Amino acid sequence: MSKIRITLVKSKIDKPQAQKLVLKSLGLNKLGSSVEKEATPQILGMVTKVSHLVKTEEI
């Protein structure tokens, strides 16, 4: 499977609790933090839920 890099580009302040939990489960804590994950259907679904807060790029 391919890998994707997910970067938090917008603040999670004043966002619903569900979106904050998705970001936490992805491992994104601070603004500007990045993680590399396998592009599984589960990860892609989580990225879709917070797509307005993150930037993704394929590696």
C-alpha positions as CSV (number, residue, x, y, z in Angstrom):
1,M,0.0,0.0,0.0
2,S,1.0,3.6,-0.5
3,K,1.8,6.0,2.3
4,I,0.4,9.4,2.9
5,R,1.7,12.4,4.9
6,I,-1.0,14.2,6.9
7,T,-0.2,17.7,8.2
8,L,-2.4,19.7,10.5
9,V,-2.8,23.2,8.9
10,K,-5.8,24.6,10.8
11,S,-6.5,24.8,14.5
12,K,-8.8,22.4,16.2
13,I,-10.1,25.0,18.6
14,D,-13.9,25.4,18.4
15,K,-14.3,22.2,16.4
16,P,-16.7,19.4,17.4
17,Q,-15.4,16.8,19.9
18,A,-15.6,14.1,17.2
19,Q,-13.2,15.9,15.0
20,K,-10.8,16.5,17.9
21,L,-10.8,12.8,18.6
22,V,-10.1,11.9,15.0
23,L,-7.1,14.2,15.0
24,K,-5.9,12.7,18.2
25,S,-6.2,9.2,16.8
26,L,-4.3,10.2,13.7
27,G,-1.5,11.5,16.0
28,L,-1.9,15.2,15.2
29,N,-1.5,17.3,18.3
30,K,0.0,20.7,17.4
31,L,-0.6,23.0,14.5
32,G,2.0,22.1,11.8
33,S,2.6,18.6,13.0
34,S,2.8,15.8,10.5
35,V,2.5,12.0,10.5
36,E,3.0,9.4,7.8
37,K,0.4,6.6,7.6
38,E,-0.4,3.7,5.4
39,A,-3.3,4.6,3.0
40,T,-5.8,2.1,4.3
41,P,-9.5,2.6,4.0
42,Q,-9.8,3.4,7.7
43,I,-7.1,6.1,7.6
44,L,-8.6,7.6,4.4
45,G,-12.0,7.8,6.0
46,M,-10.6,9.6,9.1
47,V,-8.8,12.0,6.8
48,T,-12.1,12.7,5.0
49,K,-13.8,13.6,8.2
50,V,-11.2,16.3,9.0
51,S,-10.2,17.2,5.4
52,H,-10.9,20.9,6.0
53,L,-8.2,20.9,8.8
54,V,-5.4,18.9,7.2
55,K,-3.3,18.8,4.1
56,T,-2.4,15.4,2.6
57,E,0.2,14.3,0.2
58,E,1.1,11.0,-1.2
59,I,4.6,9.7,-0.6
